[in-house]
Amino acid sequence: MKYIIGIVSIVVICALALLVSNNRKAIRVRPLFVMLGCQFVMTALLLKTNVGNTAIGVIADVFGNLLAYAQEGVNFVFGGLANKGEISFFISVLLPIVFISALIGILQHWKILGFIIKYIGLALSKINGMGRLESYNAVASAILGQSEVFISVKKQLALLPEKRLYTLCTSAMSTVSMAIVGAYMVMLDPRYVVTALVLNLFGGFIMASLINPYQVSPEEDILAVVEAEKQSFFEVLAEYILDGFKVAVIVGAMLIGFIALITMANALFSAVFSISFQEALGYLFSPLAFLVGVPWAEAVQAGSLMATKIVSNEFVAMLNLSQGDFHFSQRTVAIISVFLVSFANFSSIGIIVGAIKALDTQQGNNAARFGLKLLYGSTLVSFLNATVVGLFF
């Protein structure tokens, strides 16, 4: 039965993408099936083989050690503020982002990340049938972040037609920054986080190919990546440390605001309708949760978490999942976890538009015009990834 529901889910998700497609006749079917096949192969490899389990275990251990190292610095500065026996989310989860960001800066300075991004992107372009710029951008977004990635392609930004800009923005919103992956792993099972990172790359291209199909000519397929301004090692280190701290503070501020607003909305809804705001969202999203493989008995609570992620952000939903009194099956936990690992939410529209506008005002305005369509496509990516994972449990 789950396979029938899974196939129906994939068909429905693709149909929802086709509803807003710019040019259905231009869609190339072969790359779509190749990328969907890659999603199934990678999911099976990561979740159902000893090799995949070993690889994820190694990645989890690496991040676990990095977080332990980060905690030494955090404890030195903030250790006395934490109540004994209790966890401070800002201190234990967000502040380690500073250390991870510093490491990314070092790898950038040594040109290791640039090498990885370039050649993984080149390999992806052979699979997805898109340009090298689109493939580079997808990999770079997963490492640098959804706003920083546009700085690396600013030479070409002004020259891009709107259709290519949409694909770049979809990749940026469908992925997550490597700097905060460690924070996710504190709240979610690392194997689902790693699986989501891989599926996001292919899922973003699948949805972009359905909603925004086009072909890039050899003359247009030029990858001009902006090299960072020549800086000393310690200049780069200081810059990335400060950037990491800004991210931690911004995420913390957003959590304060969103959690407070959702709590108020829950209280108001409960007073007026005898049901909380999140429960109402859960009923609204429960058919979609069921469609991607969540058992009906768990669909309302799962739908609530999915909706919370879209209207607020992934951190709020992950916190609810990790700290809430849920009794989900392993399959439901896997589906929800993979769904939550992306930047597809309303606040990301403003982040992406702002980042592009800072580099090119006109292109920022273009991105603002398709902002809701961008969120729509990126959310379908999350539903597609959740469906694929659900088929393996």
C-alpha positions in Angstrom: 0.0 0.0 0.0 2.8 2.4 0.9 4.3 2.1 -2.6 0.9 2.9 -4.2 0.6 6.0 -2.0 4.2 6.9 -2.7 3.7 6.7 -6.5 0.5 8.7 -6.2 2.3 11.3 -4.1 5.1 11.8 -6.7 2.5 12.1 -9.4 0.5 14.7 -7.4 3.6 16.7 -6.5 4.7 16.8 -10.2 1.2 17.7 -11.2 1.2 20.6 -8.7 4.5 21.8 -10.2 3.1 21.6 -13.7 0.1 23.8 -12.7 2.5 26.7 -12.5 4.9 25.7 -15.2 6.2 28.5 -17.5 6.4 26.2 -20.6 5.2 22.6 -20.3 6.2 21.8 -23.9 9.9 22.6 -23.1 10.1 20.0 -20.2 12.7 17.3 -20.9 11.5 14.0 -19.5 14.7 12.1 -19.5 16.7 14.2 -17.1 13.7 14.2 -14.7 13.7 10.4 -14.5 17.5 10.3 -14.2 17.4 12.7 -11.3 14.5 10.9 -9.6 16.4 7.7 -10.0 19.5 9.3 -8.4 17.3 10.2 -5.4 16.2 6.6 -5.0 19.7 5.2 -5.4 21.2 7.7 -3.0 18.5 7.2 -0.4 18.9 3.4 -0.6 22.7 3.8 -0.3 22.6 6.1 2.7 19.8 4.5 4.7 19.8 0.8 3.7 23.4 -0.3 3.2 26.3 -0.8 5.5 28.4 1.5 3.4 25.8 4.3 3.7 25.4 3.7 7.5 29.2 3.8 7.9 29.5 7.0 5.9 26.8 8.7 7.9 28.3 7.5 11.1 31.7 9.0 10.1 30.0 12.3 9.1 28.0 12.3 12.4 31.2 11.6 14.4 33.0 14.4 12.6 30.3 16.9 13.4 30.0 15.5 16.9 33.7 16.2 17.5 33.5 19.6 15.9 30.6 20.5 18.2 32.6 19.2 21.2 35.5 21.5 20.2 33.1 24.4 19.7 31.6 23.8 23.1 35.1 24.3 24.7 35.1 27.9 23.4 31.5 28.5 24.2 31.9 27.2 27.8 34.9 29.5 28.3 32.9 32.6 27.4 29.3 31.6 28.4 29.6 28.6 30.7 28.6 30.4 33.8 25.3 31.5 32.3 23.9 28.0 31.8 21.8 26.5 34.6 23.3 23.3 35.8 21.5 20.3 34.4 19.6 22.4 31.8 20.3 23.1 28.2 20.5 26.6 26.8 19.5 26.4 23.1 21.5 29.5 22.2 24.6 28.3 24.0 24.5 24.6 23.1 23.1 24.7 19.6 23.5 28.1 18.0 26.9 29.3 19.2 28.8 26.3 17.8 27.9 27.8 14.4 30.7 30.3 15.0 33.3 27.5 15.0 31.8 25.7 12.0 31.8 29.0 10.1 35.4 29.6 11.0 36.3 26.2 9.5 34.4 27.0 6.3 36.4 30.2 6.1 39.7 28.3 6.4 38.7 25.8 3.8 37.6 28.6 1.5 41.0 30.4 2.0 42.9 27.3 1.2 40.7 26.9 -2.0 39.6 23.4 -0.9 35.9 24.2 -0.9 36.2 26.0 -4.3 37.7 22.9 -5.8 35.0 20.6 -4.3 32.1 22.9 -5.4 33.4 23.3 -8.9 33.8 19.7 -9.7 30.7 18.3 -7.9 28.8 21.0 -9.8 30.4 19.9 -13.1 29.4 16.3 -12.4 25.8 17.4 -11.6 25.5 19.4 -14.8 26.0 16.1 -16.8 23.1 14.6 -14.9 20.5 17.4 -14.7 20.9 18.7 -18.3 21.2 22.3 -17.0 24.0 24.8 -17.2 27.3 24.7 -15.2 26.3 27.9 -13.4 23.0 26.3 -12.1 24.9 23.2 -11.0 27.7 25.2 -9.3 25.1 27.3 -7.5 23.3 24.3 -6.1 26.4 22.9 -4.5 27.7 26.2 -3.4 24.3 27.0 -1.8 24.6 23.9 0.3 28.0 25.0 1.6 28.1 28.8 1.6 24.4 29.5 2.4 21.4 31.0 0.6 22.6 34.6 0.7 26.4 34.3 0.5 26.2 32.1 -2.6 25.0 35.0 -4.8 28.2 36.9 -4.0 30.2 34.2 -5.7 28.3 34.6 -9.0 27.8 38.3 -8.9 29.7 38.8 -12.2 27.0 37.0 -14.1 24.0 38.1 -12.0 23.1 41.2 -14.1 23.3 39.1 -17.3 21.0 36.3 -16.2 17.5 36.1 -17.7 14.7 35.7 -15.2 14.3 31.9 -15.9 17.9 31.2 -14.9 17.6 33.5 -11.9 14.6 31.5 -10.7 16.6 28.2 -10.8 19.4 29.7 -8.8 17.0 31.0 -6.2 15.2 27.6 -6.0 18.5 25.9 -5.3 19.4 28.4 -2.6 16.0 28.0 -0.9 15.9 24.2 -1.2 19.2 23.6 0.5 20.7 24.5 3.9 24.1 26.0 4.8 26.8 23.7 5.9 27.5 26.1 8.8 24.3 25.1 10.6 24.2 21.4 9.7 25.8 20.6 13.1 23.0 22.5 14.8 20.4 20.4 13.0 22.2 17.2 14.1 21.7 18.2 17.7 17.9 18.1 17.2 17.5 15.4 14.4 19.0 12.0 13.6 22.2 12.8 11.6 21.4 10.1 9.0 18.2 12.0 8.0 20.1 15.3 7.9 22.7 13.9 5.6 20.1 12.2 3.4 18.2 15.4 3.1 21.3 17.3 2.0 21.8 15.0 -0.9 18.1 14.8 -1.9 17.8 18.6 -1.9 20.4 18.9 -4.7 18.4 16.6 -7.0 15.0 17.7 -5.8 15.7 21.4 -6.5 16.6 20.6 -10.1 13.5 18.3 -10.6 11.1 21.1 -9.5 12.9 23.8 -11.4 12.8 21.6 -14.5 9.1 21.2 -14.2 8.2 24.7 -13.2 10.8 26.6 -15.1 12.1 24.5 -18.1 14.7 25.9 -20.4 17.9 25.0 -22.2 21.2 26.8 -21.9 23.2 27.3 -25.1 26.9 26.7 -25.1 27.5 30.4 -25.4 25.5 31.1 -22.3 27.0 28.2 -20.3 29.8 30.1 -18.9 30.8 29.8 -15.2 32.4 32.9 -13.9 32.9 32.7 -10.2 34.1 35.7 -8.3 37.3 35.1 -6.5 37.3 36.5 -3.0 39.4 39.6 -2.4 42.9 38.6 -1.4 43.0 38.5 2.3 45.4 37.1 4.9 44.6 33.9 6.8 43.7 35.8 9.9 41.6 38.4 8.1 39.5 35.5 6.6 39.3 33.8 10.0 38.1 36.9 11.8 35.6 37.6 9.1 34.0 34.1 9.1 34.0 34.0 12.9 32.0 37.3 13.0 29.7 36.0 10.2 29.1 32.8 12.2 28.2 34.9 15.3 25.8 37.1 13.2 24.1 33.9 11.9 23.7 32.6 15.5 22.3 35.9 16.8 19.9 36.3 13.8 18.6 32.7 14.1 18.2 33.3 17.9 16.3 36.5 17.3 14.0 34.9 14.7 13.3 32.0 17.1 12.4 34.4 19.9 10.0 36.3 17.6 8.4 33.3 15.8 8.0 31.1 18.9 6.5 34.1 20.8 4.1 34.8 17.9 3.1 31.1 17.5 2.5 30.9 21.3 0.3 34.0 21.1 -1.6 32.6 18.0 -2.1 29.3 19.9 -3.6 31.2 22.9 -5.9 33.4 20.7 -7.1 30.4 18.6 -7.7 28.3 21.7 -9.8 31.2 23.2 -11.9 31.7 20.1 -12.0 28.3 18.4 -11.1 25.9 21.2 -8.2 24.7 19.1 -4.6 25.9 18.9 -3.2 27.6 15.8 -0.7 24.8 15.2 -3.5 22.2 15.6 -5.5 24.1 12.9 -2.5 24.0 10.6 -2.1 20.4 11.4 -5.6 19.6 10.1 -5.0 21.8 7.1 -1.7 20.0 6.2 -2.7 16.5 7.3 -3.8 15.3 3.8 -0.4 16.3 2.5 1.4 14.6 5.4 -0.7 11.4 4.6 0.1 11.7 0.9 3.9 11.7 1.5 3.6 8.5 3.6 2.7 9.5 7.2 0.1 7.1 8.7 -3.2 8.8 9.0 -3.2 8.5 12.9 -0.1 10.7 13.0 -0.9 13.0 10.0 -2.4 15.9 12.0 0.6 16.3 14.3 3.0 15.7 11.4 1.1 18.3 9.3 1.4 20.8 12.2 5.2 20.5 12.2 5.4 20.8 8.4 3.2 23.9 8.4 5.2 25.4 11.3 8.4 25.1 9.3 6.8 26.9 6.3 5.2 29.8 8.1 8.1 30.3 10.6 11.4 28.4 10.0 12.9 25.0 10.2 14.5 25.6 13.6 11.1 26.2 15.3 9.7 23.0 13.8 12.8 21.0 14.7 12.6 22.3 18.3 9.0 21.2 18.5 9.8 17.8 17.1 12.8 17.2 19.4 11.2 18.5 22.6 7.5 17.7 21.9 5.6 14.8 23.4 5.1 13.0 20.1 4.8 9.2 19.7 5.7 9.0 16.0 6.8 5.8 14.2 10.3 5.6 12.8 8.9 6.1 9.3 7.1 9.3 10.3 10.2 10.7 12.1 12.2 10.0 8.9 9.7 11.7 6.7 9.3 14.8 8.9 13.0 15.1 9.5 13.9 15.1 5.8 11.1 17.5 5.1 12.4 20.0 7.7 15.9 20.2 6.4 15.6 23.1 4.0 15.3 26.9 3.9 11.8 26.7 2.3 9.8 29.2 4.4 8.4 32.7 4.1 11.3 34.5 5.8 13.7 33.0 3.2 12.0 35.0 0.4 13.1 38.2 2.1 16.6 36.9 2.8 17.2 35.9 -0.9 15.6 39.0 -2.4 17.7 41.2 0.0 20.9 39.4 -0.9 20.3 39.7 -4.6 19.2 43.3 -4.3 22.4 44.3 -2.5 24.3 43.1 -5.6 21.9 44.1 -8.4 18.7 46.2 -7.7 16.9 45.1 -10.9 17.5 41.4 -10.4 16.4 41.8 -6.8 13.1 43.2 -8.0 12.8 40.3 -10.4 13.3 37.8 -7.6 10.8 39.6 -5.5 8.1 39.2 -8.2 8.4 35.4 -8.2 9.0 35.2 -4.5 5.8 33.2 -3.7 6.4 30.9 -6.7 9.9 30.3 -5.4 8.5 29.2 -2.0 5.9 27.1 -3.8 8.5 25.2 -5.8 11.0 24.8 -2.9 8.2 23.5 -0.7 7.4 20.9 -3.3 11.0 19.9 -3.2 10.6 19.1 0.5 7.5 17.1 -0.1 9.2 15.1 -2.9 12.2 14.3 -0.7 9.9 13.3 2.1 8.0 11.0 -0.2 11.1 9.3 -1.5 12.4 8.6 2.0 9.0 7.3 3.2 9.2 4.6 0.5 12.3 3.1 2.3 10.6 2.6 5.7 
